[in-house]
């Protein structure tokens, strides 16, 4: 431990955030403790927690931090744990159809430590993300498996290389026919229930319909009751997409699913839509946990989940925050 610069950096950043002290002060404290042989070895997730307890001088490292993320285990939290029994009708059946066709387990591409990748950014004491609980949780977990989901359409399954969702989007953009677009998406999910992206795009469509400022114009304008129906329909499609993706994850799942891997993006988009829909429904706790899942799986945060955490935790209304800007 005393010679591992990455471990020192990771621990110092977490200590600075937990104890509200300057990073350099925290780093000095870490170095001195390491040289004195006071820190645990190995400095895995459990070792990191113990080290923080020792260095912060408290048996409860989350005391005074008001941290939801720090209290979470080092793993992905499944939708059933987040949403409980509040699943929309039809979701279990659609997920079961995907399971019956067989969903390959995630493949491990290697491993990485996000501190090494994001360290140059997070070393900046003025960076607002460095002190956040979600980042401390990621830092404390250390090196994890770098994983990828499997595309349900194997290479060569389509002669021109286009996926069904690509054709559906092209036709929608060319014709503007939203009804035909919806029918095509539903047909895709019937033929291939493992198509996470098609489920997620159905969610996107209904979330847009439910938004008074959305891009889809409906005549005559729907009333508030109809918008609520569309919102819950969107919820069901997002829950289906996430549920199908989870079939590929072992329990517990502790790895990364980075955005850089194209096959992970449908799942990431589905989680993003699910978080937005739960927020719109004022289910703030569930929306927060989905956002924390997104940051746990992809700390690079290409979708801006960290920007939504504050408003969701504050219980701010969807209409008061332009969440999709």
C-alpha positions as CSV (number, residue, x, y, z in Angstrom):
1,X,0.0,0.0,0.0
2,X,2.8,2.5,0.9
3,X,4.2,2.4,-2.7
4,X,0.9,2.3,-4.6
5,X,0.2,5.8,-5.9
6,X,-3.2,5.0,-7.4
7,X,-4.4,3.6,-4.0
8,X,-3.1,6.7,-2.2
9,X,-4.8,9.0,-4.7
10,X,-8.1,7.2,-4.5
11,X,-8.1,7.1,-0.7
12,X,-7.0,10.7,-0.4
13,X,-9.9,11.9,-2.7
14,X,-12.4,10.0,-0.7
15,X,-11.0,11.2,2.6
16,X,-11.0,14.8,1.4
17,X,-14.7,14.6,0.4
18,X,-15.8,12.7,3.6
19,X,-13.9,14.9,6.0
20,X,-14.3,18.2,4.1
21,X,-10.6,18.9,4.1
22,X,-8.3,19.9,1.2
23,X,-7.0,17.2,-1.0
24,X,-3.4,17.8,-0.2
25,X,-4.1,17.6,3.5
26,X,-5.9,14.3,3.0
27,X,-3.1,13.0,0.8
28,X,-0.5,13.8,3.5
29,X,-2.6,12.0,6.1
30,X,-2.9,9.0,3.8
31,X,0.9,8.9,3.1
32,X,1.8,9.1,6.8
33,X,-0.7,6.4,7.7
34,X,0.6,4.1,4.9
35,X,4.3,4.6,6.0
36,X,3.3,3.8,9.5
37,X,1.7,0.6,8.4
38,X,-1.7,1.6,9.7
39,X,-3.7,1.0,6.5
40,X,-5.4,-2.3,5.6
41,X,-3.9,-4.5,2.9
42,X,-5.3,-5.2,0.4
43,X,-7.1,-1.9,-0.2
44,X,-10.2,-3.5,-1.8
45,X,-13.7,-2.2,-1.3
46,X,-13.8,-3.4,2.3
47,X,-10.3,-2.2,3.0
48,X,-11.1,1.2,1.6
49,X,-14.1,1.6,3.9
50,X,-12.0,0.5,6.9
51,X,-9.2,2.9,5.9
52,X,-11.7,5.8,5.6
53,X,-13.0,5.0,9.1
54,X,-9.5,5.1,10.5
55,X,-8.4,8.2,8.7
56,X,-11.6,10.2,9.3
57,X,-11.5,9.3,13.0
58,X,-15.1,7.9,13.0
59,X,-16.7,4.5,13.0
60,X,-19.3,5.7,10.6
61,X,-17.7,7.0,7.5
62,X,-21.0,8.4,6.2
63,X,-21.7,10.4,9.3
64,X,-22.4,14.0,8.5
65,X,-22.2,13.4,4.7
66,X,-26.0,12.9,4.1
67,X,-24.9,10.4,1.6
68,X,-27.2,7.9,-0.1
69,X,-24.6,6.5,-2.5
70,X,-22.0,5.8,0.2
71,X,-24.5,3.6,2.0
72,X,-24.9,1.4,-1.0
73,X,-23.1,-1.8,-1.6
74,X,-20.5,-2.1,-4.4
75,X,-22.9,-3.5,-7.0
76,X,-25.7,-2.8,-9.4
77,X,-29.2,-2.6,-7.8
78,X,-31.7,-4.5,-9.9
79,X,-35.0,-3.0,-11.0
80,X,-37.0,-5.3,-8.7
81,X,-35.2,-3.9,-5.7
82,X,-35.6,-0.3,-6.9
83,X,-39.2,-0.4,-8.1
84,X,-40.4,-3.3,-5.8
85,X,-43.8,-4.6,-6.9
86,X,-44.7,-1.5,-8.8
87,X,-44.2,-2.9,-12.2
88,X,-46.5,-1.9,-15.1
89,X,-48.8,-4.6,-16.5
90,X,-47.2,-6.7,-19.2
91,X,-43.6,-6.1,-18.1
92,X,-43.1,-9.6,-16.5
93,X,-44.5,-11.3,-19.6
94,X,-42.4,-9.4,-22.0
95,X,-39.2,-10.1,-20.0
96,X,-40.2,-13.7,-19.8
97,X,-40.4,-13.9,-23.6
98,X,-36.9,-12.6,-23.8
99,X,-35.7,-15.1,-21.2
100,X,-37.2,-17.9,-23.2
101,X,-35.2,-17.0,-26.3
102,X,-32.0,-17.0,-24.2
103,X,-29.9,-14.0,-23.3
104,X,-26.1,-14.5,-23.2
105,X,-24.3,-13.3,-20.1
106,X,-22.2,-10.1,-20.3
107,X,-18.7,-10.7,-21.6
108,X,-15.8,-9.4,-19.6
109,X,-13.4,-7.4,-21.8
110,X,-10.8,-6.7,-19.1
111,X,-10.8,-4.4,-16.1
112,X,-10.0,-0.8,-15.3
113,X,-9.9,1.6,-12.4
114,X,-11.9,4.8,-13.1
115,X,-9.5,6.8,-11.0
116,X,-6.8,6.2,-13.6
117,X,-9.0,7.3,-16.4
118,X,-10.8,10.3,-14.7
119,X,-8.0,11.1,-12.2
120,X,-6.7,14.1,-14.1
121,X,-10.2,15.7,-13.8
122,X,-11.0,14.5,-10.3
123,X,-7.6,15.7,-8.9
124,X,-8.9,19.3,-9.3
125,X,-10.0,20.3,-5.9
126,X,-12.5,22.8,-7.5
127,X,-14.1,20.1,-9.6
128,X,-17.7,19.7,-8.2
129,X,-17.8,16.0,-8.9
130,X,-14.8,15.1,-6.8
131,X,-16.7,15.6,-3.5
132,X,-19.8,13.8,-4.6
133,X,-21.0,10.7,-2.8
134,X,-21.5,8.8,-6.1
135,X,-17.9,9.4,-7.1
136,X,-16.6,8.4,-3.6
137,X,-18.5,5.1,-3.9
138,X,-16.9,4.5,-7.3
139,X,-13.4,5.4,-6.0
140,X,-13.8,3.1,-3.0
141,X,-14.7,0.1,-5.1
142,X,-11.4,0.3,-7.0
143,X,-10.7,-1.8,-10.1
144,X,-13.7,-3.7,-11.6
145,X,-14.5,-5.8,-14.6
146,X,-15.1,-3.9,-17.8
147,X,-18.1,-5.6,-19.4
148,X,-20.3,-5.6,-22.5
149,X,-23.7,-6.8,-23.3
150,X,-24.4,-8.9,-26.4
151,X,-26.3,-7.6,-29.5
152,X,-29.3,-9.8,-30.2
153,X,-28.6,-9.4,-33.9
154,X,-25.3,-11.2,-34.6
155,X,-22.9,-9.9,-37.3
156,X,-24.2,-10.9,-40.8
157,X,-27.8,-11.4,-39.7
158,X,-28.8,-8.5,-42.0
159,X,-27.2,-8.3,-45.5
160,X,-27.0,-4.5,-45.5
161,X,-25.8,-4.2,-42.0
162,X,-28.8,-2.2,-40.8
163,X,-30.6,-3.1,-37.6
164,X,-34.4,-3.1,-37.5
165,X,-34.4,0.0,-35.3
166,X,-32.3,1.9,-37.8
167,X,-34.8,1.3,-40.5
168,X,-37.7,2.3,-38.2
169,X,-36.0,5.6,-37.4
170,X,-35.1,6.3,-41.0
171,X,-38.7,5.8,-42.1
172,X,-40.0,7.9,-39.2
173,X,-37.6,10.7,-40.1
174,X,-38.5,10.5,-43.8
175,X,-42.2,10.4,-43.5
176,X,-43.0,11.9,-40.1
177,X,-45.6,9.1,-39.6
178,X,-45.4,8.5,-35.8
179,X,-48.2,5.9,-35.8
180,X,-46.4,3.8,-38.3
181,X,-43.2,4.2,-36.3
182,X,-45.0,2.9,-33.2
183,X,-46.4,-0.1,-35.1
184,X,-43.0,-0.9,-36.4
185,X,-41.4,-0.8,-33.0
186,X,-44.1,-3.1,-31.5
187,X,-43.5,-5.5,-34.4
188,X,-39.8,-5.5,-33.7
189,X,-40.3,-6.3,-30.1
190,X,-42.7,-9.1,-31.0
191,X,-40.2,-10.7,-33.4
192,X,-37.2,-10.1,-31.2
193,X,-38.2,-9.5,-27.5
194,X,-34.5,-9.2,-26.6
195,X,-34.2,-6.0,-28.6
196,X,-33.6,-3.6,-25.7
197,X,-33.3,-0.6,-28.0
198,X,-36.8,-1.1,-29.5
199,X,-38.3,-1.3,-26.1
200,X,-36.5,1.8,-25.0
201,X,-37.6,3.7,-28.1
202,X,-41.2,2.9,-27.4
203,X,-40.6,4.4,-24.0
204,X,-39.1,7.5,-25.6
205,X,-42.1,7.9,-27.8
206,X,-44.6,7.8,-25.0
207,X,-42.5,9.9,-22.7
208,X,-42.4,12.5,-25.5
209,X,-46.2,12.2,-26.0
210,X,-46.7,12.8,-22.2
211,X,-44.7,16.0,-22.2
212,X,-46.6,19.1,-23.0
213,X,-43.4,20.6,-24.5
214,X,-42.6,17.4,-26.4
215,X,-41.7,17.1,-30.1
216,X,-44.8,15.1,-31.1
217,X,-47.9,17.1,-31.8
218,X,-51.3,15.5,-31.1
219,X,-54.6,16.9,-32.3
220,X,-56.7,17.6,-30.4
221,X,-54.4,18.3,-27.5
222,X,-54.6,15.6,-24.9
223,X,-55.8,16.3,-21.4
224,X,-53.8,15.7,-18.2
225,X,-55.5,12.2,-17.7
226,X,-54.3,11.1,-21.1
227,X,-50.8,12.3,-20.5
228,X,-50.7,10.3,-17.3
229,X,-51.7,7.2,-19.3
230,X,-48.9,7.8,-21.8
231,X,-46.5,8.4,-19.0
232,X,-47.3,5.0,-17.4
233,X,-47.1,3.4,-20.8
234,X,-43.6,4.8,-21.2
235,X,-42.7,3.5,-17.7
236,X,-43.7,0.0,-18.8
237,X,-41.6,0.0,-21.9
238,X,-38.5,1.3,-20.0
239,X,-39.1,-1.3,-17.3
240,X,-39.2,-4.0,-20.0
241,X,-36.0,-2.7,-21.6
242,X,-34.1,-2.7,-18.3
243,X,-35.5,-6.0,-17.2
244,X,-34.4,-7.7,-20.5
245,X,-30.9,-6.2,-20.1
246,X,-30.7,-7.5,-16.5
247,X,-31.1,-11.1,-17.8
248,X,-27.5,-10.8,-18.9
249,X,-26.2,-9.7,-15.6
250,X,-24.9,-12.1,-12.9
251,X,-26.1,-11.6,-9.3
252,X,-24.5,-9.6,-7.9
253,X,-23.2,-7.6,-10.8
254,X,-20.2,-5.4,-9.7
255,X,-18.7,-4.5,-13.1
256,X,-18.8,-1.6,-15.5
257,X,-20.9,-1.3,-18.6
258,X,-19.2,1.7,-20.2
259,X,-20.9,3.9,-22.8
260,X,-17.9,3.5,-25.1
261,X,-19.1,-0.1,-25.9
262,X,-21.8,0.4,-28.4
263,X,-23.8,-2.7,-27.3
264,X,-24.1,-1.2,-23.8
265,X,-25.8,2.0,-25.1
266,X,-29.4,0.6,-25.4
267,X,-29.3,-0.4,-21.7
268,X,-27.9,3.0,-20.8
269,X,-30.6,4.8,-22.8
270,X,-33.3,2.7,-21.2
271,X,-32.1,3.5,-17.7
272,X,-32.0,7.2,-18.5
273,X,-35.5,7.1,-19.7
274,X,-36.6,5.1,-16.7
275,X,-35.1,7.6,-14.3
276,X,-36.8,10.5,-16.2
277,X,-40.2,8.8,-16.1
278,X,-40.0,7.9,-12.4
279,X,-39.0,11.5,-11.7
280,X,-42.0,12.8,-13.8
281,X,-44.2,10.5,-11.7
282,X,-42.7,12.0,-8.5
283,X,-41.2,8.6,-7.5
284,X,-38.0,10.4,-6.4
285,X,-36.4,7.6,-4.4
286,X,-36.6,5.1,-7.3
287,X,-35.4,7.8,-9.8
288,X,-32.4,8.5,-7.6
289,X,-31.4,4.9,-7.4
290,X,-31.6,4.5,-11.1
291,X,-29.4,7.5,-11.6
292,X,-26.9,6.1,-9.1
293,X,-27.0,2.8,-11.0
294,X,-26.1,4.7,-14.2
295,X,-23.1,6.4,-12.5
296,X,-22.0,3.1,-11.0
297,X,-22.0,1.3,-14.3
298,X,-20.6,4.2,-16.4
299,X,-18.7,6.8,-14.2
300,X,-17.7,8.7,-17.4
301,X,-21.4,9.7,-17.3
302,X,-21.9,10.4,-21.0
303,X,-25.6,11.0,-20.4
304,X,-25.3,13.6,-17.6
305,X,-27.0,11.5,-14.8
306,X,-25.0,13.4,-12.2
307,X,-26.7,16.7,-13.3
308,X,-30.1,15.2,-12.4
309,X,-29.2,13.8,-9.0
310,X,-29.5,17.1,-7.1
311,X,-32.9,18.1,-8.5
312,X,-34.3,14.6,-7.9
313,X,-32.9,14.5,-4.3
314,X,-34.4,17.9,-3.6
315,X,-37.8,16.6,-4.8
316,X,-38.0,19.3,-7.5
317,X,-40.8,18.9,-10.1
318,X,-40.0,17.7,-13.6
319,X,-41.4,20.9,-15.0
320,X,-39.0,23.0,-13.0
321,X,-35.9,21.4,-14.6
322,X,-35.0,21.0,-18.2
323,X,-33.8,17.4,-17.7
324,X,-33.3,16.7,-21.4
325,X,-31.3,19.8,-22.4
